[in-house]
Amino acid sequence: MQNATIIEFARQLLVIHGVKASEEAQVHERICVKYGARHTAETWRSVQAALKDMKGNCLH
């Protein structure tokens, strides 16, 4: 996924799951790792990073 797409996906995840969005992304990442979907797991890690950035930006 491209960076802009990851950011948009993270925003949508935040709207749907609220404060639990990061937990949801972690669950999906672990499932992908478990089943060997390394590329998809990396995408979920990128989503988690985008969520963390969004949280940091809200604090400033």
mmCIF file of the N, C-alpha and C atoms, coordinates in Angstrom:
data_MODEL
# 
_entry.id   MODEL 
# 
loop_
_atom_site.group_PDB 
_atom_site.id 
_atom_site.type_symbol 
_atom_site.label_atom_id 
_atom_site.label_alt_id 
_atom_site.label_comp_id 
_atom_site.label_asym_id 
_atom_site.label_entity_id 
_atom_site.label_seq_id 
_atom_site.pdbx_PDB_ins_code 
_atom_site.Cartn_x 
_atom_site.Cartn_y 
_atom_site.Cartn_z 
_atom_site.occupancy 
_atom_site.B_iso_or_equiv 
_atom_site.pdbx_formal_charge 
_atom_site.auth_seq_id 
_atom_site.auth_comp_id 
_atom_site.auth_asym_id 
_atom_site.auth_atom_id 
_atom_site.pdbx_PDB_model_num 
ATOM 1   N N  . MET A 1 1  ? 0.835   -1.180  0.000  1.00 0.00 ? 1  MET A N  1 
ATOM 2   C CA . MET A 1 1  ? 0.000   0.000   0.000  1.00 0.00 ? 1  MET A CA 1 
ATOM 3   C C  . MET A 1 1  ? 0.879   1.242   0.000  1.00 0.00 ? 1  MET A C  1 
ATOM 4   N N  . GLN A 1 2  ? 0.436   2.247   -0.694 1.00 0.00 ? 2  GLN A N  1 
ATOM 5   C CA . GLN A 1 2  ? 1.175   3.504   -0.689 1.00 0.00 ? 2  GLN A CA 1 
ATOM 6   C C  . GLN A 1 2  ? 0.905   4.251   0.615  1.00 0.00 ? 2  GLN A C  1 
ATOM 7   N N  . ASN A 1 3  ? 1.826   5.132   0.967  1.00 0.00 ? 3  ASN A N  1 
ATOM 8   C CA . ASN A 1 3  ? 1.752   5.856   2.239  1.00 0.00 ? 3  ASN A CA 1 
ATOM 9   C C  . ASN A 1 3  ? 0.421   6.589   2.414  1.00 0.00 ? 3  ASN A C  1 
ATOM 10  N N  . ALA A 1 4  ? -0.053  7.289   1.393  1.00 0.00 ? 4  ALA A N  1 
ATOM 11  C CA . ALA A 1 4  ? -1.317  8.030   1.496  1.00 0.00 ? 4  ALA A CA 1 
ATOM 12  C C  . ALA A 1 4  ? -2.480  7.075   1.736  1.00 0.00 ? 4  ALA A C  1 
ATOM 13  N N  . THR A 1 5  ? -2.436  5.918   1.117  1.00 0.00 ? 5  THR A N  1 
ATOM 14  C CA . THR A 1 5  ? -3.486  4.922   1.298  1.00 0.00 ? 5  THR A CA 1 
ATOM 15  C C  . THR A 1 5  ? -3.452  4.364   2.713  1.00 0.00 ? 5  THR A C  1 
ATOM 16  N N  . ILE A 1 6  ? -2.266  4.139   3.241  1.00 0.00 ? 6  ILE A N  1 
ATOM 17  C CA . ILE A 1 6  ? -2.125  3.637   4.612  1.00 0.00 ? 6  ILE A CA 1 
ATOM 18  C C  . ILE A 1 6  ? -2.672  4.661   5.601  1.00 0.00 ? 6  ILE A C  1 
ATOM 19  N N  . ILE A 1 7  ? -2.352  5.918   5.396  1.00 0.00 ? 7  ILE A N  1 
ATOM 20  C CA . ILE A 1 7  ? -2.843  6.966   6.288  1.00 0.00 ? 7  ILE A CA 1 
ATOM 21  C C  . ILE A 1 7  ? -4.364  7.041   6.237  1.00 0.00 ? 7  ILE A C  1 
ATOM 22  N N  . GLU A 1 8  ? -4.932  6.986   5.050  1.00 0.00 ? 8  GLU A N  1 
ATOM 23  C CA . GLU A 1 8  ? -6.388  7.032   4.920  1.00 0.00 ? 8  GLU A CA 1 
ATOM 24  C C  . GLU A 1 8  ? -7.023  5.808   5.582  1.00 0.00 ? 8  GLU A C  1 
ATOM 25  N N  . PHE A 1 9  ? -6.424  4.649   5.372  1.00 0.00 ? 9  PHE A N  1 
ATOM 26  C CA . PHE A 1 9  ? -6.940  3.423   5.998  1.00 0.00 ? 9  PHE A CA 1 
ATOM 27  C C  . PHE A 1 9  ? -6.876  3.540   7.519  1.00 0.00 ? 9  PHE A C  1 
ATOM 28  N N  . ALA A 1 10 ? -5.775  4.075   8.038  1.00 0.00 ? 10 ALA A N  1 
ATOM 29  C CA . ALA A 1 10 ? -5.629  4.265   9.490  1.00 0.00 ? 10 ALA A CA 1 
ATOM 30  C C  . ALA A 1 10 ? -6.703  5.212   10.010 1.00 0.00 ? 10 ALA A C  1 
ATOM 31  N N  . ARG A 1 11 ? -6.996  6.270   9.267  1.00 0.00 ? 11 ARG A N  1 
ATOM 32  C CA . ARG A 1 11 ? -8.048  7.216   9.681  1.00 0.00 ? 11 ARG A CA 1 
ATOM 33  C C  . ARG A 1 11 ? -9.402  6.519   9.747  1.00 0.00 ? 11 ARG A C  1 
ATOM 34  N N  . GLN A 1 12 ? -9.686  5.712   8.753  1.00 0.00 ? 12 GLN A N  1 
ATOM 35  C CA . GLN A 1 12 ? -10.960 4.997   8.728  1.00 0.00 ? 12 GLN A CA 1 
ATOM 36  C C  . GLN A 1 12 ? -11.042 4.001   9.884  1.00 0.00 ? 12 GLN A C  1 
ATOM 37  N N  . LEU A 1 13 ? -9.950  3.329   10.153 1.00 0.00 ? 13 LEU A N  1 
ATOM 38  C CA . LEU A 1 13 ? -9.901  2.386   11.273 1.00 0.00 ? 13 LEU A CA 1 
ATOM 39  C C  . LEU A 1 13 ? -10.151 3.120   12.586 1.00 0.00 ? 13 LEU A C  1 
ATOM 40  N N  . LEU A 1 14 ? -9.608  4.307   12.708 1.00 0.00 ? 14 LEU A N  1 
ATOM 41  C CA . LEU A 1 14 ? -9.801  5.127   13.896 1.00 0.00 ? 14 LEU A CA 1 
ATOM 42  C C  . LEU A 1 14 ? -11.265 5.548   14.051 1.00 0.00 ? 14 LEU A C  1 
ATOM 43  N N  . VAL A 1 15 ? -11.891 5.901   12.948 1.00 0.00 ? 15 VAL A N  1 
ATOM 44  C CA . VAL A 1 15 ? -13.310 6.282   12.990 1.00 0.00 ? 15 VAL A CA 1 
ATOM 45  C C  . VAL A 1 15 ? -14.166 5.094   13.427 1.00 0.00 ? 15 VAL A C  1 
ATOM 46  N N  . ILE A 1 16 ? -13.870 3.931   12.904 1.00 0.00 ? 16 ILE A N  1 
ATOM 47  C CA . ILE A 1 16 ? -14.682 2.749   13.201 1.00 0.00 ? 16 ILE A CA 1 
ATOM 48  C C  . ILE A 1 16 ? -14.419 2.211   14.603 1.00 0.00 ? 16 ILE A C  1 
ATOM 49  N N  . HIS A 1 17 ? -13.145 2.115   14.993 1.00 0.00 ? 17 HIS A N  1 
ATOM 50  C CA . HIS A 1 17 ? -12.781 1.449   16.248 1.00 0.00 ? 17 HIS A CA 1 
ATOM 51  C C  . HIS A 1 17 ? -12.399 2.402   17.370 1.00 0.00 ? 17 HIS A C  1 
ATOM 52  N N  . GLY A 1 18 ? -12.266 3.674   17.074 1.00 0.00 ? 18 GLY A N  1 
ATOM 53  C CA . GLY A 1 18 ? -11.921 4.642   18.105 1.00 0.00 ? 18 GLY A CA 1 
ATOM 54  C C  . GLY A 1 18 ? -10.585 4.318   18.759 1.00 0.00 ? 18 GLY A C  1 
ATOM 55  N N  . VAL A 1 19 ? -10.558 4.401   20.097 1.00 0.00 ? 19 VAL A N  1 
ATOM 56  C CA . VAL A 1 19 ? -9.308  4.198   20.831 1.00 0.00 ? 19 VAL A CA 1 
ATOM 57  C C  . VAL A 1 19 ? -8.757  2.781   20.685 1.00 0.00 ? 19 VAL A C  1 
ATOM 58  N N  . LYS A 1 20 ? -9.564  1.853   20.195 1.00 0.00 ? 20 LYS A N  1 
ATOM 59  C CA . LYS A 1 20 ? -9.112  0.472   20.030 1.00 0.00 ? 20 LYS A CA 1 
ATOM 60  C C  . LYS A 1 20 ? -8.583  0.181   18.622 1.00 0.00 ? 20 LYS A C  1 
ATOM 61  N N  . ALA A 1 21 ? -8.428  1.208   17.803 1.00 0.00 ? 21 ALA A N  1 
ATOM 62  C CA . ALA A 1 21 ? -7.962  1.026   16.430 1.00 0.00 ? 21 ALA A CA 1 
ATOM 63  C C  . ALA A 1 21 ? -6.581  0.371   16.375 1.00 0.00 ? 21 ALA A C  1 
ATOM 64  N N  . SER A 1 22 ? -5.678  0.819   17.238 1.00 0.00 ? 22 SER A N  1 
ATOM 65  C CA . SER A 1 22 ? -4.328  0.255   17.257 1.00 0.00 ? 22 SER A CA 1 
ATOM 66  C C  . SER A 1 22 ? -4.354  -1.221  17.663 1.00 0.00 ? 22 SER A C  1 
ATOM 67  N N  . GLU A 1 23 ? -5.181  -1.537  18.651 1.00 0.00 ? 23 GLU A N  1 
ATOM 68  C CA . GLU A 1 23 ? -5.320  -2.941  19.068 1.00 0.00 ? 23 GLU A CA 1 
ATOM 69  C C  . GLU A 1 23 ? -5.836  -3.793  17.916 1.00 0.00 ? 23 GLU A C  1 
ATOM 70  N N  . GLU A 1 24 ? -6.792  -3.266  17.175 1.00 0.00 ? 24 GLU A N  1 
ATOM 71  C CA . GLU A 1 24 ? -7.354  -3.988  16.030 1.00 0.00 ? 24 GLU A CA 1 
ATOM 72  C C  . GLU A 1 24 ? -6.271  -4.250  14.982 1.00 0.00 ? 24 GLU A C  1 
ATOM 73  N N  . ALA A 1 25 ? -5.452  -3.240  14.705 1.00 0.00 ? 25 ALA A N  1 
ATOM 74  C CA . ALA A 1 25 ? -4.362  -3.399  13.740 1.00 0.00 ? 25 ALA A CA 1 
ATOM 75  C C  . ALA A 1 25 ? -3.354  -4.439  14.225 1.00 0.00 ? 25 ALA A C  1 
ATOM 76  N N  . GLN A 1 26 ? -3.074  -4.457  15.527 1.00 0.00 ? 26 GLN A N  1 
ATOM 77  C CA . GLN A 1 26 ? -2.146  -5.439  16.097 1.00 0.00 ? 26 GLN A CA 1 
ATOM 78  C C  . GLN A 1 26 ? -2.672  -6.859  15.944 1.00 0.00 ? 26 GLN A C  1 
ATOM 79  N N  . VAL A 1 27 ? -3.963  -7.031  16.166 1.00 0.00 ? 27 VAL A N  1 
ATOM 80  C CA . VAL A 1 27 ? -4.569  -8.361  16.011 1.00 0.00 ? 27 VAL A CA 1 
ATOM 81  C C  . VAL A 1 27 ? -4.396  -8.857  14.580 1.00 0.00 ? 27 VAL A C  1 
ATOM 82  N N  . HIS A 1 28 ? -4.703  -7.985  13.617 1.00 0.00 ? 28 HIS A N  1 
ATOM 83  C CA . HIS A 1 28 ? -4.568  -8.373  12.210 1.00 0.00 ? 28 HIS A CA 1 
ATOM 84  C C  . HIS A 1 28 ? -3.110  -8.666  11.849 1.00 0.00 ? 28 HIS A C  1 
ATOM 85  N N  . GLU A 1 29 ? -2.201  -7.873  12.382 1.00 0.00 ? 29 GLU A N  1 
ATOM 86  C CA . GLU A 1 29 ? -0.776  -8.104  12.112 1.00 0.00 ? 29 GLU A CA 1 
ATOM 87  C C  . GLU A 1 29 ? -0.340  -9.470  12.643 1.00 0.00 ? 29 GLU A C  1 
ATOM 88  N N  . ARG A 1 30 ? -0.750  -9.800  13.865 1.00 0.00 ? 30 ARG A N  1 
ATOM 89  C CA . ARG A 1 30 ? -0.384  -11.108 14.444 1.00 0.00 ? 30 ARG A CA 1 
ATOM 90  C C  . ARG A 1 30 ? -0.953  -12.268 13.644 1.00 0.00 ? 30 ARG A C  1 
ATOM 91  N N  . ILE A 1 31 ? -2.183  -12.121 13.169 1.00 0.00 ? 31 ILE A N  1 
ATOM 92  C CA . ILE A 1 31 ? -2.796  -13.176 12.356 1.00 0.00 ? 31 ILE A CA 1 
ATOM 93  C C  . ILE A 1 31 ? -1.988  -13.363 11.076 1.00 0.00 ? 31 ILE A C  1 
ATOM 94  N N  . CYS A 1 32 ? -1.598  -12.271 10.452 1.00 0.00 ? 32 CYS A N  1 
ATOM 95  C CA . CYS A 1 32 ? -0.815  -12.359 9.219  1.00 0.00 ? 32 CYS A CA 1 
ATOM 96  C C  . CYS A 1 32 ? 0.530   -13.029 9.459  1.00 0.00 ? 32 CYS A C  1 
ATOM 97  N N  . VAL A 1 33 ? 1.185   -12.671 10.559 1.00 0.00 ? 33 VAL A N  1 
ATOM 98  C CA . VAL A 1 33 ? 2.470   -13.296 10.899 1.00 0.00 ? 33 VAL A CA 1 
ATOM 99  C C  . VAL A 1 33 ? 2.275   -14.794 11.118 1.00 0.00 ? 33 VAL A C  1 
ATOM 100 N N  . LYS A 1 34 ? 1.244   -15.143 11.846 1.00 0.00 ? 34 LYS A N  1 
ATOM 101 C CA . LYS A 1 34 ? 0.962   -16.547 12.155 1.00 0.00 ? 34 LYS A CA 1 
ATOM 102 C C  . LYS A 1 34 ? 0.804   -17.386 10.882 1.00 0.00 ? 34 LYS A C  1 
ATOM 103 N N  . TYR A 1 35 ? 0.156   -16.806 9.876  1.00 0.00 ? 35 TYR A N  1 
ATOM 104 C CA . TYR A 1 35 ? -0.105  -17.549 8.646  1.00 0.00 ? 35 TYR A CA 1 
ATOM 105 C C  . TYR A 1 35 ? 0.894   -17.260 7.530  1.00 0.00 ? 35 TYR A C  1 
ATOM 106 N N  . GLY A 1 36 ? 1.959   -16.553 7.852  1.00 0.00 ? 36 GLY A N  1 
ATOM 107 C CA . GLY A 1 36 ? 3.047   -16.364 6.892  1.00 0.00 ? 36 GLY A CA 1 
ATOM 108 C C  . GLY A 1 36 ? 2.819   -15.273 5.856  1.00 0.00 ? 36 GLY A C  1 
ATOM 109 N N  . ALA A 1 37 ? 1.858   -14.411 6.085  1.00 0.00 ? 37 ALA A N  1 
ATOM 110 C CA . ALA A 1 37 ? 1.602   -13.319 5.149  1.00 0.00 ? 37 ALA A CA 1 
ATOM 111 C C  . ALA A 1 37 ? 2.459   -12.124 5.553  1.00 0.00 ? 37 ALA A C  1 
ATOM 112 N N  . ARG A 1 38 ? 3.746   -12.224 5.274  1.00 0.00 ? 38 ARG A N  1 
ATOM 113 C CA . ARG A 1 38 ? 4.702   -11.219 5.739  1.00 0.00 ? 38 ARG A CA 1 
ATOM 114 C C  . ARG A 1 38 ? 4.448   -9.828  5.168  1.00 0.00 ? 38 ARG A C  1 
ATOM 115 N N  . HIS A 1 39 ? 4.120   -9.762  3.895  1.00 0.00 ? 39 HIS A N  1 
ATOM 116 C CA . HIS A 1 39 ? 3.886   -8.461  3.271  1.00 0.00 ? 39 HIS A CA 1 
ATOM 117 C C  . HIS A 1 39 ? 2.662   -7.777  3.888  1.00 0.00 ? 39 HIS A C  1 
ATOM 118 N N  . THR A 1 40 ? 1.615   -8.526  4.095  1.00 0.00 ? 40 THR A N  1 
ATOM 119 C CA . THR A 1 40 ? 0.402   -7.968  4.698  1.00 0.00 ? 40 THR A CA 1 
ATOM 120 C C  . THR A 1 40 ? 0.654   -7.581  6.149  1.00 0.00 ? 40 THR A C  1 
ATOM 121 N N  . ALA A 1 41 ? 1.438   -8.375  6.863  1.00 0.00 ? 41 ALA A N  1 
ATOM 122 C CA . ALA A 1 41 ? 1.794   -8.040  8.242  1.00 0.00 ? 41 ALA A CA 1 
ATOM 123 C C  . ALA A 1 41 ? 2.549   -6.716  8.280  1.00 0.00 ? 41 ALA A C  1 
ATOM 124 N N  . GLU A 1 42 ? 3.431   -6.498  7.331  1.00 0.00 ? 42 GLU A N  1 
ATOM 125 C CA . GLU A 1 42 ? 4.181   -5.244  7.264  1.00 0.00 ? 42 GLU A CA 1 
ATOM 126 C C  . GLU A 1 42 ? 3.235   -4.066  7.000  1.00 0.00 ? 42 GLU A C  1 
ATOM 127 N N  . THR A 1 43 ? 2.243   -4.282  6.178  1.00 0.00 ? 43 THR A N  1 
ATOM 128 C CA . THR A 1 43 ? 1.251   -3.240  5.927  1.00 0.00 ? 43 THR A CA 1 
ATOM 129 C C  . THR A 1 43 ? 0.520   -2.883  7.220  1.00 0.00 ? 43 THR A C  1 
ATOM 130 N N  . TRP A 1 44 ? 0.153   -3.903  8.001  1.00 0.00 ? 44 TRP A N  1 
ATOM 131 C CA . TRP A 1 44 ? -0.516  -3.641  9.277  1.00 0.00 ? 44 TRP A CA 1 
ATOM 132 C C  . TRP A 1 44 ? 0.403   -2.902  10.238 1.00 0.00 ? 44 TRP A C  1 
ATOM 133 N N  . ARG A 1 45 ? 1.702   -3.187  10.196 1.00 0.00 ? 45 ARG A N  1 
ATOM 134 C CA . ARG A 1 45 ? 2.650   -2.442  11.028 1.00 0.00 ? 45 ARG A CA 1 
ATOM 135 C C  . ARG A 1 45 ? 2.697   -0.979  10.606 1.00 0.00 ? 45 ARG A C  1 
ATOM 136 N N  . SER A 1 46 ? 2.616   -0.746  9.314  1.00 0.00 ? 46 SER A N  1 
ATOM 137 C CA . SER A 1 46 ? 2.590   0.626   8.800  1.00 0.00 ? 46 SER A CA 1 
ATOM 138 C C  . SER A 1 46 ? 1.322   1.351   9.255  1.00 0.00 ? 46 SER A C  1 
ATOM 139 N N  . VAL A 1 47 ? 0.213   0.637   9.270  1.00 0.00 ? 47 VAL A N  1 
ATOM 140 C CA . VAL A 1 47 ? -1.044  1.216   9.759  1.00 0.00 ? 47 VAL A CA 1 
ATOM 141 C C  . VAL A 1 47 ? -0.894  1.576   11.235 1.00 0.00 ? 47 VAL A C  1 
ATOM 142 N N  . GLN A 1 48 ? -0.272  0.690   12.009 1.00 0.00 ? 48 GLN A N  1 
ATOM 143 C CA . GLN A 1 48 ? -0.049  0.966   13.431 1.00 0.00 ? 48 GLN A CA 1 
ATOM 144 C C  . GLN A 1 48 ? 0.821   2.215   13.607 1.00 0.00 ? 48 GLN A C  1 
ATOM 145 N N  . ALA A 1 49 ? 1.848   2.345   12.793 1.00 0.00 ? 49 ALA A N  1 
ATOM 146 C CA . ALA A 1 49 ? 2.727   3.519   12.871 1.00 0.00 ? 49 ALA A CA 1 
ATOM 147 C C  . ALA A 1 49 ? 1.955   4.791   12.519 1.00 0.00 ? 49 ALA A C  1 
ATOM 148 N N  . ALA A 1 50 ? 1.094   4.711   11.513 1.00 0.00 ? 50 ALA A N  1 
ATOM 149 C CA . ALA A 1 50 ? 0.287   5.870   11.129 1.00 0.00 ? 50 ALA A CA 1 
ATOM 150 C C  . ALA A 1 50 ? -0.664  6.260   12.262 1.00 0.00 ? 50 ALA A C  1 
ATOM 151 N N  . LEU A 1 51 ? -1.245  5.271   12.918 1.00 0.00 ? 51 LEU A N  1 
ATOM 152 C CA . LEU A 1 51 ? -2.127  5.546   14.055 1.00 0.00 ? 51 LEU A CA 1 
ATOM 153 C C  . LEU A 1 51 ? -1.353  6.213   15.188 1.00 0.00 ? 51 LEU A C  1 
ATOM 154 N N  . LYS A 1 52 ? -0.126  5.745   15.421 1.00 0.00 ? 52 LYS A N  1 
ATOM 155 C CA . LYS A 1 52 ? 0.706   6.333   16.471 1.00 0.00 ? 52 LYS A CA 1 
ATOM 156 C C  . LYS A 1 52 ? 1.036   7.787   16.132 1.00 0.00 ? 52 LYS A C  1 
ATOM 157 N N  . ASP A 1 53 ? 1.350   8.051   14.856 1.00 0.00 ? 53 ASP A N  1 
ATOM 158 C CA . ASP A 1 53 ? 1.626   9.418   14.421 1.00 0.00 ? 53 ASP A CA 1 
ATOM 159 C C  . ASP A 1 53 ? 0.403   10.313  14.612 1.00 0.00 ? 53 ASP A C  1 
ATOM 160 N N  . MET A 1 54 ? -0.761  9.785   14.280 1.00 0.00 ? 54 MET A N  1 
ATOM 161 C CA . MET A 1 54 ? -1.994  10.554  14.445 1.00 0.00 ? 54 MET A CA 1 
ATOM 162 C C  . MET A 1 54 ? -2.238  10.887  15.915 1.00 0.00 ? 54 MET A C  1 
ATOM 163 N N  . LYS A 1 55 ? -1.976  9.938   16.768 1.00 0.00 ? 55 LYS A N  1 
ATOM 164 C CA . LYS A 1 55 ? -2.147  10.158  18.192 1.00 0.00 ? 55 LYS A CA 1 
ATOM 165 C C  . LYS A 1 55 ? -1.166  11.230  18.681 1.00 0.00 ? 55 LYS A C  1 
ATOM 166 N N  . GLY A 1 56 ? 0.072   11.157  18.214 1.00 0.00 ? 56 GLY A N  1 
ATOM 167 C CA . GLY A 1 56 ? 1.077   12.148  18.579 1.00 0.00 ? 56 GLY A CA 1 
ATOM 168 C C  . GLY A 1 56 ? 0.719   13.540  18.085 1.00 0.00 ? 56 GLY A C  1 
ATOM 169 N N  . ASN A 1 57 ? 0.146   13.624  16.900 1.00 0.00 ? 57 ASN A N  1 
ATOM 170 C CA . ASN A 1 57 ? -0.235  14.923  16.343 1.00 0.00 ? 57 ASN A CA 1 
ATOM 171 C C  . ASN A 1 57 ? -1.405  15.540  17.121 1.00 0.00 ? 57 ASN A C  1 
ATOM 172 N N  . CYS A 1 58 ? -2.252  14.728  17.695 1.00 0.00 ? 58 CYS A N  1 
ATOM 173 C CA . CYS A 1 58 ? -3.389  15.239  18.468 1.00 0.00 ? 58 CYS A CA 1 
ATOM 174 C C  . CYS A 1 58 ? -2.922  15.854  19.776 1.00 0.00 ? 58 CYS A C  1 
ATOM 175 N N  . LEU A 1 59 ? -1.755  15.440  20.265 1.00 0.00 ? 59 LEU A N  1 
ATOM 176 C CA . LEU A 1 59 ? -1.264  15.933  21.535 1.00 0.00 ? 59 LEU A CA 1 
ATOM 177 C C  . LEU A 1 59 ? -0.562  17.279  21.416 1.00 0.00 ? 59 LEU A C  1 
ATOM 178 N N  . HIS A 1 60 ? -0.277  17.712  20.195 1.00 0.00 ? 60 HIS A N  1 
ATOM 179 C CA . HIS A 1 60 ? 0.458   18.965  20.006 1.00 0.00 ? 60 HIS A CA 1 
ATOM 180 C C  . HIS A 1 60 ? -0.476  20.082  19.603 1.00 0.00 ? 60 HIS A C  1 
# 
